[in-house]
Amino acid sequence: MLAPMSRKAQPIHEVKSAGHLGNAISGEFALLIGLGTAAIFFAAGSQLVEIVAHPVAMIAVFIWLFAVILWSAICVVRHADCLAVKLGEPYGTLILTLSAISIEVVMISTAMLHGANNPTLGRDAIFSVVMIALNGLVGLSLLLGGLRHREQHYNLQGVNAYLNVIMALAVLGLVLPDFTTSKSGPNFSTEQEIFFIVVSLSLYAIFLFIQTMRHRRYFMESEDVVVTANSAHHPVRIHSTAFHASMLLVYLVAVILLAEKFAIPLDNSIEKFNMPQEF
């Protein structure tokens, strides 16, 4: 809900000339680092990622991959934010959400594929994401926003819609398995899994219908809210939709390639230092 307000607070300059577009491409240094790192690790095979005998080298590889993935992920969000500015609400928020979720799905999937056999890893990871997002990130945003702006404006109807869907899906997927009796342990039976999939897709489809068609105003900034531009902010340079969409996809590919290699030293570090699998 705060994203549209933050965009209004920054001066936006749309760049369309070919010269500026060339400068924009040359300014994507993170893409060069990301693809270069992916090329190095794929060319080296398992020599770099399977360093277990030397903890210092293993930690160095871990930090290297983590830093490049984080940098690439930030660039994904940056280009998604530029697309959000160009397309407007509520599609801007939808693009940002899908971009962030894509990165989360890639990271969790690679950890599940390369790690030990742990059927609950995916659910534990999602539970951690829900706790971090709803408690940590939302709380930090409210705190920092209050310190900076003193008073913030929210679209309460949109917030309620988000929270209702998140809580319903969280209870169905994370809490309900502990109370089912069809199978031993916190597990769904096949029929229950099908039911959960159908209900989840239906809830999200209804939410998208509300967000993009029926009640779009719930997810848009109120017209009576006036945000004064802060001249101290650096201008957000907006290029063409095709440019930002292309860069968004390329950075996502870089994150996917790097995540595949990052999962190996991550799993080795967990085993080496006896950390829990959910870490």
C-alpha positions in Angstrom: 0.0 0.0 0.0 2.9 2.3 0.6 4.6 1.6 -2.8 2.5 4.0 -4.9 3.1 6.8 -2.3 6.9 6.2 -2.5 6.8 6.5 -6.2 5.0 9.8 -6.2 7.6 11.1 -3.8 10.3 10.8 -6.3 10.7 12.8 -9.5 10.3 10.6 -12.5 12.0 11.2 -15.8 11.0 9.0 -18.7 13.9 8.5 -21.1 13.1 7.6 -24.7 16.1 8.5 -26.8 18.3 5.8 -28.3 21.4 7.4 -26.7 20.0 7.3 -23.2 18.7 3.8 -23.8 22.3 2.7 -24.7 23.5 4.4 -21.6 20.9 2.5 -19.6 22.0 -0.8 -21.0 25.6 0.0 -20.3 24.6 0.9 -16.8 23.4 -2.5 -16.0 26.6 -3.6 -14.4 24.9 -6.0 -12.0 23.7 -8.0 -15.0 27.3 -8.4 -16.2 28.4 -9.5 -12.8 25.4 -11.9 -12.4 25.8 -13.6 -15.8 29.6 -13.6 -15.5 29.3 -15.3 -12.1 26.9 -17.9 -13.5 29.2 -18.6 -16.4 32.2 -19.1 -14.1 30.4 -21.5 -11.8 28.8 -23.5 -14.7 32.2 -23.7 -16.5 33.9 -24.9 -13.3 31.3 -27.5 -12.7 31.3 -28.8 -9.1 34.9 -27.7 -8.3 33.9 -24.4 -6.8 30.5 -25.3 -5.1 31.6 -28.7 -3.6 34.4 -27.2 -1.5 33.7 -28.9 1.8 37.2 -29.7 3.1 38.1 -26.0 3.3 35.5 -24.1 5.4 37.0 -20.7 4.6 36.8 -21.3 0.9 33.3 -22.7 1.3 32.1 -19.6 3.2 33.8 -17.4 0.6 31.9 -19.1 -2.2 28.7 -18.9 -0.2 29.1 -15.1 0.4 30.1 -14.5 -3.3 27.0 -16.3 -4.6 24.7 -14.8 -2.0 25.9 -11.2 -2.7 25.4 -11.6 -6.5 22.0 -13.2 -6.1 20.9 -10.4 -3.7 22.2 -7.7 -6.1 20.4 -9.4 -9.0 17.2 -9.7 -7.0 17.3 -6.0 -6.1 17.6 -5.2 -9.8 14.6 -7.4 -10.5 12.6 -5.3 -8.0 14.0 -2.1 -9.5 12.8 -2.9 -13.0 9.5 -4.2 -11.7 9.1 -1.0 -9.9 9.7 1.0 -13.1 7.1 -1.1 -14.8 4.7 -0.5 -12.0 5.2 3.3 -12.4 4.5 3.0 -16.2 1.5 0.7 -15.9 0.0 2.3 -12.8 -2.1 0.7 -10.1 -3.2 -2.0 -9.4 -1.1 -3.7 -12.1 2.1 -2.2 -10.7 1.6 -3.9 -7.3 0.7 -7.1 -9.1 4.0 -7.0 -11.1 6.0 -6.3 -8.0 4.3 -9.2 -6.2 4.8 -11.7 -8.9 8.5 -10.7 -9.3 9.2 -11.2 -5.6 7.2 -14.5 -5.4 9.1 -15.8 -8.5 12.4 -15.3 -6.7 11.1 -16.9 -3.5 9.8 -20.0 -5.4 13.1 -20.4 -7.2 15.1 -20.2 -4.0 12.9 -22.6 -2.1 12.6 -25.1 -5.1 16.4 -25.2 -5.6 16.9 -25.8 -1.8 14.4 -28.7 -1.9 15.9 -30.3 -5.0 19.5 -30.2 -3.8 19.1 -30.7 -0.1 18.4 -33.8 1.9 15.0 -35.5 1.8 12.9 -33.2 3.9 9.2 -33.2 3.0 8.4 -30.4 5.4 11.1 -28.0 4.1 8.8 -26.2 1.7 6.1 -25.7 4.3 8.6 -24.5 6.9 10.2 -22.1 4.5 6.8 -20.6 3.6 5.9 -20.3 7.3 9.1 -18.4 7.8 8.4 -16.1 4.9 4.9 -15.4 6.3 6.3 -14.6 9.7 9.1 -12.4 8.3 6.8 -10.5 5.9 3.8 -9.9 8.2 5.8 -9.3 11.4 9.3 -8.1 10.4 9.0 -6.3 7.1 5.6 -4.8 7.8 6.6 -3.7 11.3 9.9 -2.2 10.0 8.0 -0.4 7.2 5.5 1.1 9.7 8.3 2.1 12.1 10.6 3.7 9.4 7.6 5.3 7.7 6.4 6.8 10.9 9.8 8.2 11.8 10.2 9.7 8.3 6.7 11.0 7.5 5.2 11.2 11.0 1.8 10.4 9.6 1.1 7.9 6.8 -2.0 7.2 4.7 -3.3 3.7 4.0 -6.0 2.3 1.9 -7.5 0.2 4.6 -9.9 -1.7 2.3 -7.0 -3.0 0.2 -5.0 -3.9 3.3 -7.9 -5.9 4.6 -8.3 -7.8 1.3 -4.6 -8.7 1.3 -4.7 -9.9 4.9 -7.9 -11.9 4.5 -6.4 -13.9 1.6 -3.0 -14.4 3.2 -4.5 -15.6 6.5 -6.9 -17.9 4.8 -4.2 -19.5 2.7 -1.8 -19.6 5.7 -4.3 -21.4 7.9 -5.3 -23.9 5.1 -1.7 -24.7 4.2 0.3 -24.3 7.4 -2.1 -25.0 10.3 -4.8 -27.3 9.0 -2.4 -30.3 8.3 -1.8 -30.5 12.1 -5.5 -31.3 12.6 -6.1 -33.8 9.8 -6.5 -37.5 10.6 -6.4 -39.1 7.2 -2.7 -39.6 7.4 -0.2 -39.8 10.3 1.6 -36.6 11.1 0.9 -33.2 9.7 0.2 -34.4 6.2 -2.6 -34.1 3.7 -4.1 -37.0 1.9 -4.3 -36.9 -1.9 -7.9 -35.8 -1.8 -7.1 -33.1 0.7 -4.1 -31.9 -1.4 -6.4 -31.6 -4.4 -8.9 -29.7 -2.3 -6.2 -27.4 -1.0 -4.9 -26.7 -4.5 -8.4 -25.9 -5.9 -9.3 -23.7 -3.0 -6.0 -21.8 -3.1 -6.3 -21.1 -6.8 -9.9 -20.1 -6.4 -9.1 -17.7 -3.6 -6.3 -16.1 -5.6 -8.4 -15.9 -8.7 -11.2 -14.1 -6.8 -8.6 -11.8 -5.2 -7.2 -10.9 -8.7 -10.7 -10.2 -9.9 -11.3 -7.9 -7.0 -7.8 -6.2 -7.4 -7.9 -5.6 -11.2 -11.6 -5.3 -12.0 -14.4 -5.2 -9.4 -12.8 -3.1 -6.7 -9.7 -1.5 -8.2 -10.0 1.6 -6.0 -9.3 -0.6 -3.0 -5.7 -1.0 -4.2 -5.1 2.6 -5.4 -3.9 5.6 -3.5 -6.7 7.9 -2.4 -7.0 11.0 -4.6 -7.1 13.3 -1.6 -3.7 12.2 -0.5 -1.1 14.7 -1.5 2.6 13.7 -1.3 5.2 16.4 -1.5 8.1 15.5 -3.7 11.4 15.3 -1.9 14.1 17.1 -3.9 16.8 15.2 -2.0 15.8 11.9 -3.7 17.6 10.9 -6.9 15.3 10.9 -9.9 13.9 7.6 -11.0 14.8 7.2 -14.7 12.1 5.4 -16.6 12.7 3.8 -20.0 10.4 2.0 -22.3 8.2 -0.8 -21.2 10.0 -3.3 -23.4 13.4 -2.4 -21.9 12.3 -2.8 -18.3 10.4 -6.0 -19.1 13.4 -7.5 -20.9 15.8 -6.6 -18.1 13.4 -8.0 -15.6 13.3 -11.4 -17.4 17.0 -11.5 -17.9 17.7 -10.7 -14.3 15.2 -13.4 -13.3 17.1 -15.9 -15.5 20.4 -14.8 -13.8 18.8 -15.4 -10.4 17.6 -18.8 -11.4 21.0 -19.9 -12.7 22.8 -18.6 -9.6 20.2 -20.1 -7.3 20.9 -23.5 -8.7 24.5 -23.2 -7.8 23.9 -21.5 -4.5 21.8 -24.4 -3.3 24.9 -26.7 -3.2 27.1 -24.6 -0.9 24.0 -23.7 1.2 23.3 -27.4 1.8 27.0 -28.1 2.4 27.1 -25.3 5.0 24.0 -26.6 6.8 25.5 -30.0 7.1 29.0 -28.8 7.9 27.9 -26.5 10.8 25.0 -28.8 11.9 22.4 -26.1 11.3 18.7 -27.0 10.9 17.4 -27.8 7.4 14.8 -25.0 7.7 17.6 -22.5 8.0 
